[in-house]
Amino acid sequence: QVQLVESGGGLVQPGGSLRLSCAASGFIFSDRIMSWYRQAPGKERERVADIAINGAMTDYAVAVKGRFTISRDVAKNMLYLHMNNLTPEDTAVYYCHARYQWWGQGTQVTVSS
C-alpha cells in the first residue's frame, strides 16, 4: 500500500535549521509532483513548496521563499525539505503530499527559544 513517512522534525531555536525527509513507497514516485504542506495550531493547512516530476522546477510559498529548499531523490524514493533561518512562525506539523492523492502522517516542527 502507499506510504509516505516523514521524519526530521523537532525543536529548534530561532535562526536554526532542520532537514525534513519523506520516504515514499507503494506508488511510482517518479511520476508524481510532490509537495510539502504545513498546519499550525488553529490554522488551515497551507502549501509550503512543490517540486516537479523531474525535480527541475520548484515553487515556494512567499513566507518560506529564500529560506526553504525542496528536493527529491528519485533513486531512493525520498523527498526533502531543507529549512534555514527558522522563525517561531514556522512552527507547525509538516506533511508530505503526493499530488493529488496521498498524505503522510506529519512531523512536528517547533521553533522556540
Backbone as a printed PyTorch tensor [residue, N CA C, xyz], in Angstrom:
tensor([[[  0.8380,  -1.1860,   0.0000],
         [  0.0000,   0.0000,   0.0000],
         [  0.8770,   1.2420,   0.0000]],

        [[  0.2540,   2.3850,  -0.3120],
         [  1.0000,   3.6360,  -0.3720],
         [  1.3910,   4.0790,   1.0360]],

        [[  2.6350,   4.4860,   1.1580],
         [  3.1130,   5.0540,   2.4210],
         [  3.9650,   6.2790,   2.1410]],

        [[  3.7280,   7.3070,   2.9310],
         [  4.5710,   8.4980,   2.9640],
         [  4.9280,   8.7090,   4.4300]],

        [[  6.1930,   8.5840,   4.7530],
         [  6.6200,   8.6380,   6.1400],
         [  7.6100,   9.7760,   6.3220]],

        [[  7.1660,  10.8000,   7.0460],
         [  8.0140,  11.9600,   7.3020],
         [  8.8910,  11.7270,   8.5310]],

        [[ 10.0310,  12.3860,   8.5450],
         [ 10.9260,  12.3620,   9.6980],
         [ 11.7640,  13.6300,   9.6910]],

        [[ 12.4450,  13.8730,  10.8010],
         [ 13.3650,  15.0020,  10.8630],
         [ 12.8670,  16.2080,  11.6240]],

        [[ 11.6110,  16.1740,  12.0550],
         [ 11.0970,  17.2950,  12.8320],
         [ 11.7070,  17.3400,  14.2220]],

        [[ 11.4010,  18.4100,  14.9270],
         [ 11.9160,  18.5400,  16.2920],
         [ 11.8420,  19.9650,  16.7680]],

        [[ 12.5530,  20.2080,  17.8770],
         [ 12.6090,  21.5340,  18.4710],
         [ 13.9060,  22.2130,  18.0480]],

        [[ 13.7960,  23.4270,  17.5680],
         [ 14.9700,  24.1710,  17.1150],
         [ 14.8200,  25.6300,  17.5360]],

        [[ 15.9440,  26.2810,  17.7930],
         [ 15.9150,  27.6880,  18.1840],
         [ 15.7020,  28.5790,  16.9640]],

        [[ 15.1550,  29.7600,  17.1840],
         [ 15.0270,  30.7060,  16.0670],
         [ 16.3760,  30.9430,  15.3980]],

        [[ 16.3370,  30.9740,  14.0670],
         [ 17.5640,  31.1080,  13.2970],
         [ 18.2230,  29.7940,  12.9520]],

        [[ 17.7210,  28.7210,  13.5060],
         [ 18.3040,  27.4060,  13.2670],
         [ 17.8070,  26.7650,  11.9810]],

        [[ 18.2650,  25.5330,  11.7560],
         [ 17.9430,  24.7920,  10.5360],
         [ 17.4770,  23.3830,  10.8670]],

        [[ 16.6950,  22.8380,   9.9640],
         [ 16.2690,  21.4430,  10.0390],
         [ 16.1480,  20.9000,   8.6260]],

        [[ 16.3010,  19.5940,   8.5030],
         [ 16.0170,  18.9300,   7.2350],
         [ 14.9410,  17.8810,   7.4640]],

        [[ 13.8170,  18.0400,   6.7850],
         [ 12.7580,  17.0420,   6.8290],
         [ 12.9420,  16.0520,   5.6880]],

        [[ 12.5810,  14.8050,   5.9600],
         [ 12.6390,  13.7610,   4.9480],
         [ 11.2860,  13.0860,   4.8330]],

        [[ 10.9930,  12.5840,   3.6530],
         [  9.7570,  11.8360,   3.4230],
         [ 10.1120,  10.6150,   2.5860]],

        [[  9.8900,   9.4360,   3.1550],
         [ 10.1410,   8.1800,   2.4470],
         [  8.8530,   7.7190,   1.7900]],

        [[  8.8910,   7.5640,   0.4750],
         [  7.7030,   7.1910,  -0.2910],
         [  7.7820,   5.7420,  -0.7470]],

        [[  6.6390,   5.0540,  -0.7270],
         [  6.5820,   3.6880,  -1.2160],
         [  5.1570,   3.3640,  -1.6410]],

        [[  5.0380,   2.3190,  -2.4740],
         [  3.7130,   1.8630,  -2.8820],
         [  3.1450,   2.5380,  -4.1140]],

        [[  3.9070,   3.4510,  -4.7070],
         [  3.4770,   4.0930,  -5.9470],
         [  4.7360,   4.4990,  -6.7120]],

        [[  4.5270,   4.9160,  -7.9570],
         [  5.6700,   5.2940,  -8.7900],
         [  6.0490,   6.7300,  -8.4520]],

        [[  7.0080,   6.8720,  -7.5810],
         [  7.4250,   8.1740,  -7.0480],
         [  7.8100,   9.1360,  -8.1570]],

        [[  8.4660,   8.6260,  -9.1800],
         [  8.9750,   9.4960, -10.2430],
         [  7.8660,  10.0380, -11.1350]],

        [[  6.6380,   9.5580, -10.9720],
         [  5.5100,  10.0100, -11.7920],
         [  4.6720,  11.0900, -11.1170]],

        [[  5.0380,  11.4850,  -9.9110],
         [  4.1920,  12.3960,  -9.1250],
         [  4.8920,  13.7030,  -8.8230]],

        [[  4.1450,  14.8050,  -9.0150],
         [  4.5650,  16.0530,  -8.4040],
         [  4.4380,  15.8680,  -6.8930]],

        [[  5.4490,  16.3110,  -6.1650],
         [  5.4570,  16.1630,  -4.7030],
         [  5.4430,  17.5330,  -4.0390]],

        [[  4.8590,  17.5730,  -2.8610],
         [  4.7320,  18.8390,  -2.1470],
         [  4.9610,  18.6480,  -0.6540]],

        [[  5.2920,  19.7440,  -0.0160],
         [  5.2640,  19.8520,   1.4440],
         [  4.1740,  20.8550,   1.8130]],

        [[  3.3950,  20.4860,   2.8110],
         [  2.3910,  21.3630,   3.3890],
         [  2.6870,  21.4760,   4.8900]],

        [[  2.0490,  22.4570,   5.5200],
         [  2.1690,  22.5660,   6.9700],
         [  0.8550,  23.0740,   7.5540]],

        [[  0.6550,  22.7500,   8.8200],
         [ -0.5380,  23.2020,   9.5240],
         [ -0.1580,  23.6190,  10.9340]],

        [[ -0.3420,  24.8920,  11.2070],
         [ -0.0780,  25.4260,  12.5410],
         [ -1.3370,  25.3110,  13.3900]],

        [[ -1.1990,  25.3100,  14.7140],
         [ -2.3770,  25.1970,  15.5870],
         [ -3.3900,  26.2940,  15.2880]],

        [[ -4.6460,  25.8860,  15.1120],
         [ -5.7150,  26.8450,  14.8720],
         [ -5.7600,  27.4150,  13.4770]],

        [[ -4.9030,  26.9220,  12.5880],
         [ -4.8580,  27.4450,  11.2240],
         [ -5.1160,  26.3350,  10.2180]],

        [[ -5.4600,  26.7510,   8.9980],
         [ -5.6670,  25.7750,   7.9340],
         [ -4.3260,  25.2590,   7.4110]],

        [[ -4.3740,  24.0710,   6.8330],
         [ -3.1800,  23.5180,   6.2040],
         [ -2.8180,  24.3950,   5.0020]],

        [[ -1.5370,  24.6860,   4.8610],
         [ -1.0900,  25.5450,   3.7700],
         [  0.0620,  24.8990,   3.0130]],

        [[  0.1230,  25.2140,   1.7320],
         [  1.1950,  24.6870,   0.8890],
         [  2.4960,  25.4030,   1.2120]],

        [[  3.5680,  24.6470,   1.2770],
         [  4.8880,  25.2180,   1.5460],
         [  5.7290,  25.2360,   0.2750]],

        [[  5.7910,  24.0920,  -0.4040],
         [  6.6480,  24.0020,  -1.5860],
         [  6.2320,  22.8190,  -2.4520]],

        [[  6.4950,  22.9470,  -3.7600],
         [  6.2460,  21.8830,  -4.7210],
         [  7.5280,  21.6030,  -5.4910]],

        [[  7.6160,  20.3780,  -5.9870],
         [  8.7320,  20.0320,  -6.8740],
         [  8.1940,  19.1950,  -8.0220]],

        [[  8.6500,  19.5240,  -9.2290],
         [  8.1880,  18.8340, -10.4250],
         [  8.6610,  17.3850, -10.4600]],

        [[  8.0900,  16.6570, -11.3860],
         [  8.3950,  15.2310, -11.5070],
         [  9.8950,  14.9960, -11.6850]],

        [[ 10.5240,  15.7960, -12.5310],
         [ 11.9470,  15.6030, -12.7920],
         [ 12.8320,  16.4210, -11.8620]],

        [[ 12.2180,  17.1410, -10.9620],
         [ 12.9740,  17.9370,  -9.9960],
         [ 13.5260,  19.2330, -10.5380]],

        [[ 13.2740,  19.5130, -11.8000],
         [ 13.8750,  20.6920, -12.4240],
         [ 13.1820,  21.9850, -12.0230]],

        [[ 11.9180,  21.8860, -11.6460],
         [ 11.1690,  23.0870, -11.2850],
         [ 10.6560,  22.9660,  -9.8660]],

        [[ 10.7590,  24.0610,  -9.1380],
         [ 10.2540,  24.1270,  -7.7790],
         [  9.4500,  25.4130,  -7.6050]],

        [[  8.6000,  25.4050,  -6.6060],
         [  7.7980,  26.5920,  -6.3090],
         [  7.5840,  26.6660,  -4.8180]],

        [[  7.6000,  27.8940,  -4.2890],
         [  7.5500,  28.0710,  -2.8460],
         [  6.4880,  29.0800,  -2.4510]],

        [[  5.9310,  28.8890,  -1.2790],
         [  5.0840,  29.9120,  -0.6880],
         [  5.9370,  31.1380,  -0.3750]],

        [[  5.3170,  32.2870,  -0.4360],
         [  6.0350,  33.5340,  -0.2000],
         [  6.7130,  33.5270,   1.1720]],

        [[  6.0460,  32.9560,   2.1500],
         [  6.5450,  33.0010,   3.5250],
         [  7.8600,  32.2520,   3.7180]],

        [[  8.1670,  31.3070,   2.8250],
         [  9.3710,  30.4930,   3.0100],
         [ 10.3950,  30.6680,   1.9040]],

        [[ 10.0510,  31.4120,   0.8640],
         [ 10.9410,  31.5680,  -0.2790],
         [ 12.2610,  32.1880,   0.1660]],

        [[ 13.3450,  31.5760,  -0.2840],
         [ 14.6750,  32.0460,   0.0860],
         [ 15.2170,  31.4050,   1.3520]],

        [[ 14.3710,  30.7340,   2.1100],
         [ 14.8080,  30.0740,   3.3490],
         [ 14.6880,  28.5560,   3.2620]],

        [[ 13.7030,  28.0720,   2.5250],
         [ 13.4540,  26.6330,   2.4160],
         [ 13.8410,  26.1530,   1.0200]],

        [[ 14.2810,  24.8920,   0.9500],
         [ 14.6060,  24.2680,  -0.3350],
         [ 14.0090,  22.8710,  -0.3790]],

        [[ 13.2050,  22.6260,  -1.3980],
         [ 12.6240,  21.2930,  -1.6010],
         [ 13.4790,  20.5430,  -2.6140]],

        [[ 13.6550,  19.2510,  -2.3850],
         [ 14.4240,  18.4330,  -3.3200],
         [ 13.9030,  17.0050,  -3.2720]],

        [[ 14.2970,  16.2240,  -4.2710],
         [ 13.8750,  14.8250,  -4.3090],
         [ 14.9960,  13.9610,  -4.8520]],

        [[ 15.0390,  12.7240,  -4.3780],
         [ 15.9820,  11.7220,  -4.8590],
         [ 15.1490,  10.5720,  -5.4030]],

        [[ 15.0120,  10.5330,  -6.7180],
         [ 14.1460,   9.5310,  -7.3360],
         [ 14.6920,   8.1230,  -7.1100]],

        [[ 16.0000,   7.9870,  -7.1090],
         [ 16.6020,   6.6630,  -6.9330],
         [ 16.2760,   6.0780,  -5.5570]],

        [[ 16.0990,   6.9520,  -4.5720],
         [ 15.8310,   6.4950,  -3.2060],
         [ 14.3560,   6.6690,  -2.8060]],

        [[ 13.5440,   7.2110,  -3.7100],
         [ 12.1320,   7.4980,  -3.3930],
         [ 12.0140,   8.3900,  -2.1590]],

        [[ 12.8160,   9.4420,  -2.1500],
         [ 12.8590,  10.3370,  -0.9910],
         [ 12.5580,  11.7730,  -1.3980]],

        [[ 11.8360,  12.4560,  -0.5470],
         [ 11.5420,  13.8850,  -0.6880],
         [ 12.1390,  14.5830,   0.5200]],

        [[ 12.7060,  15.7790,   0.2930],
         [ 13.3550,  16.5090,   1.3770],
         [ 12.8610,  17.9530,   1.4400]],

        [[ 12.9930,  18.5300,   2.6250],
         [ 12.7550,  19.9620,   2.7970],
         [ 13.8410,  20.4920,   3.7200]],

        [[ 14.7460,  21.2620,   3.1540],
         [ 15.7720,  21.9200,   3.9430],
         [ 15.2310,  23.2670,   4.3870]],

        [[ 15.2510,  23.5040,   5.6820],
         [ 14.6850,  24.7250,   6.2500],
         [ 15.7710,  25.4870,   6.9980]],

        [[ 16.0100,  26.7020,   6.5770],
         [ 17.0180,  27.5550,   7.2050],
         [ 16.3760,  28.7970,   7.8070]],

        [[ 17.1100,  29.4280,   8.7060],
         [ 16.6670,  30.6820,   9.3160],
         [ 15.2230,  30.5670,   9.8230]],

        [[ 14.9780,  29.5290,  10.5740],
         [ 13.6260,  29.2670,  11.0660],
         [ 13.1780,  30.3190,  12.0780]],

        [[ 11.8870,  30.5980,  12.0390],
         [ 11.2650,  31.5450,  12.9640],
         [ 10.1180,  30.8480,  13.6970]],

        [[  9.6610,  31.4250,  14.8130],
         [  8.5270,  30.8090,  15.5150],
         [  7.2890,  30.6420,  14.6290]],

        [[  7.1560,  31.4800,  13.6030],
         [  6.0120,  31.3730,  12.6930],
         [  6.0730,  30.1230,  11.8190]],

        [[  7.2080,  29.4640,  11.8020],
         [  7.3450,  28.2100,  11.0530],
         [  6.8920,  27.0010,  11.8620]],

        [[  6.5500,  27.2100,  13.1170],
         [  6.0820,  26.1110,  13.9640],
         [  4.7980,  25.5290,  13.4060]],

        [[  4.7980,  24.2270,  13.1450],
         [  3.6460,  23.5670,  12.5320],
         [  3.9320,  22.0760,  12.4190]],

        [[  2.8960,  21.3380,  12.0700],
         [  3.0790,  19.9650,  11.6240],
         [  3.2920,  20.0110,  10.1110]],

        [[  4.3560,  19.3790,   9.6540],
         [  4.7120,  19.3910,   8.2400],
         [  4.3440,  18.0500,   7.6060]],

        [[  3.6780,  18.1350,   6.4530],
         [  3.1630,  16.9570,   5.7750],
         [  3.7660,  16.8210,   4.3840]],

        [[  4.0550,  15.6190,   4.0240],
         [  4.4730,  15.2480,   2.6820],
         [  3.2150,  14.8980,   1.8850]],

        [[  3.1440,  15.3220,   0.6260],
         [  1.9470,  15.0940,  -0.1780],
         [  2.3180,  14.6930,  -1.5910]],

        [[  1.7190,  13.6060,  -2.0490],
         [  1.8730,  13.1650,  -3.4410],
         [  0.6050,  13.5840,  -4.1770]],

        [[  0.7830,  14.5640,  -5.0640],
         [ -0.3930,  15.1280,  -5.7450],
         [ -1.1680,  14.0620,  -6.5130]],

        [[ -2.4280,  14.2030,  -6.4250],
         [ -3.3300,  14.9170,  -5.5360],
         [ -4.0230,  13.8880,  -4.6550]],

        [[ -3.2420,  12.9550,  -4.1640],
         [ -3.8710,  11.7480,  -3.6600],
         [ -3.4820,  11.3350,  -2.2430]],

        [[ -2.1880,  11.3860,  -1.9240],
         [ -1.7470,  10.7670,  -0.6810],
         [ -1.0280,  11.7510,   0.2250]],

        [[ -1.1970,  11.5210,   1.5380],
         [ -0.5870,  12.3420,   2.5660],
         [  0.1870,  11.4760,   3.5540]],

        [[  1.2470,  12.0360,   4.0880],
         [  1.9210,  11.3990,   5.2050],
         [  1.2230,  11.7450,   6.5060]],

        [[  1.7640,  11.2220,   7.6050],
         [  1.1460,  11.4330,   8.9170],
         [  1.6140,  12.7240,   9.5660]],

        [[  2.6660,  13.3300,   9.0330],
         [  3.1470,  14.6030,   9.5390],
         [  4.2840,  14.4640,  10.5360]],

        [[  5.0950,  15.5150,  10.6070],
         [  6.1690,  15.5910,  11.5920],
         [  6.1450,  16.9960,  12.1950]],

        [[  6.2730,  17.0620,  13.5160],
         [  6.1510,  18.3330,  14.2230],
         [  7.4670,  19.1110,  14.1630]],

        [[  7.3620,  20.3730,  13.8060],
         [  8.4960,  21.3020,  13.8650],
         [  8.1170,  22.4180,  14.8280]],

        [[  8.9370,  22.5940,  15.8440],
         [  8.6980,  23.6480,  16.8240],
         [  9.9200,  24.5580,  16.8680]],

        [[  9.6950,  25.8450,  16.6410],
         [ 10.7800,  26.8260,  16.6670],
         [ 10.5630,  27.7140,  17.8800]],

        [[ 11.4520,  27.5760,  18.8410],
         [ 11.2890,  28.2980,  20.0910],
         [ 12.6190,  28.3990,  20.8130]],

        [[ 12.7890,  29.4950,  21.5460],
         [ 13.9940,  29.6510,  22.3590],
         [ 13.7450,  29.1540,  23.7820]]])
